[in-house]
Amino acid sequence: MSVFDYKKDNEGIVTITMDMTGPVNAMNAEFDEVMSATVHRLETESALSGVIFASAKKDFFAGGDLKEILTVDAEQAKAYFEKVEAIKSFLRRLEKLPVPVVAAINGAALGGGLELCLGCNYRIAVNNKRVQIGLPEVTLGLLPGAGGIVRMTHLLGVEKAMPYLLEGKRLRPEKALSEGLIDELVDDSESLLPRAHAWIMDNRDNADAAQQPWDRKGYRIKSNINKPSVAQAAQFAPFMVMGKTRGLLPAPERILETAVETLRVDFDTAMTIESRNFVSLVISPVAKNMISSFFFQMNKVNGGASRPAGIEPSRIAKVGIIGAGMMGQGIANVAAMAGIEVVLKDVSLAAAEKGKAYSAQLLDKAISRGRNDEAGKEKVLSQILATDQDSDLEGCDLIIEAVFEKLELKHQVTKETQQRLAEGGIWGTNTSSLPITRLAEVADKPDNFIGIHFFSPVDKMPLVELICGEKTSDETLARAFDFVRQIRKTPIVVNDSVGFYTSRTFATQLYEAAQMVAEGIHPVRIDSLGKAIGMPVGPLTVHDEVSLQLTKTIEETQTQMGLKQAENDPTPLASQLVDELVTKYNRGGRYHGDGGYYNYTENGKTIWPDLLEKYYQPVVEISDQDIKDRLLFRCVIESLKCLQEGVLRSVADGNIGSIMGIGAPAWTGGYIQFVNTYGLQTFMDRCDELANLYGSRFKAPDIVSEYLNAGKTFH
């Protein structure tokens, strides 16, 4: 069978079954060649009644060649533009055939796959959860470049098309049908080709069936730019997009620009505008960063690159969770939602029941939104046993200790309950900062002991950091890895260290912001510039949410354990500031004392006036760029140190961990990926500038010069 199997039946209907080299059908060099030949053959075919595009793969069509996109630079932009235009010409010629063309969608049709479908006159899909319909390019810093924006805007109207273009939503078949992205559903794959064939037979004499709406005589686009409401929306939409992206993500802006231009110009001119905007994104560092991390490295992490090889997959049947507080109750919820039997244990039955009630609250919220029902709620809650009895933990495949960050307390819990594990069971500690090797000192089987660091809120945060102590076995790591995938989260794997990777890196930004407050810089300016680099909220606001009291306690604990020395503190002014705010002024954070950097009321937050009075110095001069770089570079440098020291086992774990766990701005592609497009030498030079101005903590780690001298980048 050729990559495009071309078969014509007795009724004159040609079925083209795509079976390209490799696991998926994609818009690559092979596609260019076979699609060109196929369209030419169809244009010259005699007695043609219709065309069906089908797939021999499990998915219909995967989209563009992202590996190729990563290699395209500014010098190649013109040639790449011509290539994009050539692909679009194939689809344009396809939709101008004098016969109806049907897309028979058996699996996912995302990105270029949907664009191919939109180039057909009729779209039939199997009503199966495996089928996904959408244009997710924006999530990779791109826009749909094979006609997706132009055809979606014509098909749905600009208002209806925008959420799918700007948010990259993926739709199940029934939703795609109701929204007008596909035209018909069939129950199973076996019915797909017969139904496509029947539709063509029913419509082969219908001239409209062989023409796209936008090519029919008298056609008018659904959203007329001359209509006042549309014109007004087009005028204000850029400000809304800018408010969300803060000017850091160019793809949404280009998508909106292309859609609005589609309303103003003819169809083919709009297609050219789309191509130009697409290529401008392809060569941008933002797209390179996002594709590298959000696609390739994410697939690498989720695919098990950090999981020890040669160990059979496993599943957890029963998990025990000790501590029903904020973290424990969240872990119980996600485990029960995955169908795992959960024992949620606390010192009192009331505390354990309160932890279980958290799942009930989340389920009630899901029911109110139509995402669950009472039967589903009862099924999940029946998986959770709230208890104050150690004996209920008997036979757990995994026990996760989620008590307060105190070494003595965690040791006590381990000693008292580790014998409840099933034969071959593993022990996990949900710690954010205490070394796993120290915590495992009281374990009967330290090789079965591992850190399983969840992020709050557990039900929303998609990342789990697995931390291996000195004696953690590969089998234990593999089982913990499988558990994280079982509860539908993404695991990164790191080695033991003070604060591991995520907490250690996250803390540098909080303390750099505190250092700047202590230097006399206005707190609101620091928070505003933190958001300007892509932080969801400013670093001082984050510190208030995390709790100044907690970070102070962690620092004190690590110092008492001999893990840190005050004389080596890279930001001593910050540590002094946090200590004063907590101990002297009772400013422990949003949920401690009287607040933190800010006061909090029902009406929102305002800066604590005394903070300005005691620390703000208007005479201090510092550029906005220096503030932004101090906040960003501290995290980047710490990530590189973790890679250099072997705390991080891979670049992918570092990038995915920083994005999904600690809020690295999406445009960077992760704190390590950022260096690749910033330029290694440029990065070192900027580090030197910052170090000369603000301290040696900004010196670039040696690994950067090592990679530069070796001609390597961080992958």
NORPE-V644812 format. One line per field, one symbol per residue. psi: psi as a letter, one per 40 degrees, with the letter a starting at -180 (. if undefined). A space follows every 10 residues. Layout:
# NORPE-V644812
psi = ???
This chain:
# NORPE-V644812
psi = hidghhhhad eehhhhhhgi haeihigadd dddddddddd dddehifhdi hhhiheidid hdaigddddd ehaddedddd dddddddddd ddddeeieii hhhgheahgi bdddddddei dihhihgied hhhigeddee eiihefeddd dddddeiddd ddddddefih iiddddddee didiiididd eddddddddd ddeeehddde hideeiheih idhhdehddd dddddedddd ddddefeehd dddddddddd ddediidddd dddddddddd ddeidddddd ddddcddddd ddefdehhie hiiiihdhhh hhhfaddddd dddddddeeh hhhhhididd dddddddddd ddddddddee eiiddddddd deehhhiehd deehehdhhh hfiighdddd ddddddedee iiheiihhhg iedhhdddde dehdgdeehi hghiihhddd heihhhhhad ehiddddddd ddddddefih hihiiiiheb dddddddddd ddddddddee ihdddddddd ddeehdiidd ddddddhddd dddddddddd eedihdeehd gddddddddd ddddefgead ehbeabdiih ideaiihhdd dddddhhdeh hiiddddddd dddddddddd ddddeedhei ddddddddde defhhdddei ddddddddhd dddddddddd dddeieeehh idddddddde fiih.
